């Protein structure tokens, strides 16, 4: 099964998105992972280049989405690839983006959340789930609701 990876999303989960050269770091990690599995993958990144870029590196295809009237970001390109695939059900999409996940579901494409796939790439990494509230945030919300209900 080939993989279609939301590169910026996965880099964020790996906590490398803010690093210079994060894209190459993710490509290197993916190359190691997929070469062991003997699987193909497509990694799609956001780009500021109006032309974008596309190239192959072993079993990886790397796409930098053009920034133009057609593509607002990498999500648009990922959805286009899914919709144009002859056998979309043979693919696995890696993303936490709800729009991508919804589109993948419509096409019967398996989804692995980027937070879960990050653990496969770096098993020792403690992946922070941005969707979870900290204990302090939970307490603040509880206190705020209690104040509203008690007034």
C-alpha positions as CSV (number, residue, x, y, z in Angstrom):
1,X,0.0,0.0,0.0
2,X,1.4,3.4,-0.9
3,X,1.2,6.2,1.6
4,X,0.1,9.8,1.0
5,X,1.5,12.0,3.7
6,X,0.6,15.5,4.8
7,X,4.2,16.6,5.3
8,X,3.7,19.8,7.3
9,X,1.2,18.1,9.5
10,X,3.5,15.2,10.3
11,X,6.5,17.5,10.8
12,X,4.4,19.4,13.4
13,X,3.7,16.2,15.3
14,X,7.4,15.3,15.2
15,X,8.1,18.8,16.6
16,X,10.5,19.7,13.8
17,X,8.2,22.0,11.8
18,X,9.9,25.2,13.1
19,X,13.4,23.9,12.4
20,X,15.2,25.1,9.2
21,X,15.3,22.1,6.8
22,X,12.5,20.3,8.6
23,X,11.3,19.0,5.2
24,X,14.6,17.3,4.5
25,X,14.7,15.9,8.0
26,X,11.2,14.4,7.5
27,X,12.2,13.1,4.0
28,X,15.2,11.3,5.6
29,X,13.1,9.8,8.3
30,X,10.5,8.6,5.8
31,X,13.1,7.2,3.5
32,X,14.5,5.1,6.3
33,X,11.1,3.9,7.4
34,X,9.7,3.1,3.9
35,X,12.9,1.5,2.6
36,X,12.7,-1.1,5.5
37,X,9.0,-1.7,4.6
38,X,9.6,-1.8,0.8
39,X,6.7,0.6,0.3
40,X,6.1,3.7,-1.7
41,X,5.1,7.1,-0.3
42,X,4.2,10.5,-1.5
43,X,5.0,13.4,0.9
44,X,3.2,16.7,0.2
45,X,4.5,20.0,1.6
46,X,3.2,23.5,1.5
47,X,5.3,25.9,-0.6
48,X,5.5,29.6,-1.3
49,X,6.8,29.0,-4.8
50,X,4.2,29.7,-7.4
51,X,5.5,26.8,-9.5
52,X,6.0,24.3,-6.7
53,X,8.3,21.3,-7.2
54,X,8.1,17.5,-7.5
55,X,10.8,14.9,-7.5
56,X,11.6,11.3,-6.6
57,X,14.0,10.0,-4.1
58,X,14.1,6.2,-4.1
59,X,10.5,5.1,-3.3
60,X,9.5,8.5,-2.1
61,X,7.8,11.2,-4.3
62,X,8.2,14.6,-2.8
63,X,5.7,17.3,-3.8
64,X,5.9,21.0,-2.9
65,X,2.5,22.3,-3.7
66,X,2.5,25.4,-5.9
67,X,1.1,28.5,-4.3
68,X,-1.4,29.7,-7.0
69,X,-5.1,30.0,-7.8
70,X,-5.6,26.2,-7.8
71,X,-3.8,25.3,-4.6
72,X,-4.2,27.3,-1.4
73,X,-2.1,24.8,0.5
74,X,-0.8,21.2,0.5
75,X,-4.3,19.9,1.7
76,X,-5.7,20.9,-1.7
77,X,-3.1,18.9,-3.5
78,X,-3.5,15.8,-1.2
79,X,-7.3,15.8,-1.9
80,X,-6.7,16.2,-5.6
81,X,-4.3,13.2,-5.5
82,X,-6.8,11.1,-3.6
83,X,-9.6,11.9,-6.0
84,X,-7.6,11.2,-9.1
85,X,-6.2,7.9,-7.9
86,X,-7.6,4.9,-9.9
87,X,-7.6,2.7,-6.8
88,X,-7.9,5.1,-3.9
89,X,-8.8,2.2,-1.5
90,X,-5.2,0.9,-2.0
91,X,-3.7,4.0,-0.4
92,X,-3.1,5.1,3.2
93,X,-3.3,8.8,4.1
94,X,-1.3,10.2,7.0
95,X,-2.9,13.4,8.4
96,X,-4.7,15.0,11.3
97,X,-6.5,17.4,9.1
98,X,-10.3,16.8,9.4
99,X,-11.0,17.9,5.8
100,X,-8.5,15.4,4.4
101,X,-9.8,12.7,6.8
102,X,-13.4,13.4,5.6
103,X,-12.4,13.2,1.9
104,X,-10.4,10.0,2.5
105,X,-13.5,8.5,4.2
106,X,-15.6,9.3,1.1
107,X,-13.1,7.5,-1.0
108,X,-12.7,4.5,1.3
109,X,-9.1,5.4,1.9
110,X,-7.5,4.2,5.2
111,X,-6.3,7.0,7.4
112,X,-3.5,6.9,10.0
113,X,-3.4,10.0,12.2
114,X,-0.2,12.0,11.9
115,X,0.2,11.8,15.7
116,X,0.1,8.0,15.5
117,X,2.4,7.8,12.5
118,X,4.9,10.0,14.2
119,X,5.3,7.3,16.8
120,X,6.1,4.8,14.1
121,X,8.9,7.1,12.7
122,X,10.3,7.9,16.1
123,X,9.1,5.3,18.6
124,X,10.8,7.1,21.5
125,X,9.2,10.5,20.7
126,X,6.5,11.6,23.2
127,X,3.9,13.0,20.8
128,X,2.0,15.9,22.2
129,X,-1.7,15.8,21.4
130,X,-2.7,19.3,20.6
131,X,-6.3,18.3,20.9
132,X,-6.1,17.4,24.5
133,X,-6.5,20.1,27.2
134,X,-4.0,20.2,30.0
135,X,-5.1,19.7,33.6
136,X,-4.8,23.5,34.2
137,X,-7.0,24.3,31.1
138,X,-9.6,21.7,32.2
139,X,-9.7,23.2,35.7
140,X,-10.1,26.8,34.3
141,X,-13.0,25.7,32.1
142,X,-14.7,23.9,35.0
143,X,-14.3,26.9,37.2
144,X,-15.7,29.2,34.5
145,X,-18.7,26.9,33.9
146,X,-19.3,26.6,37.7
147,X,-19.3,30.4,38.0
148,X,-21.8,30.7,35.1
149,X,-24.1,28.1,36.5
150,X,-24.0,29.5,40.0
151,X,-25.0,33.0,39.0
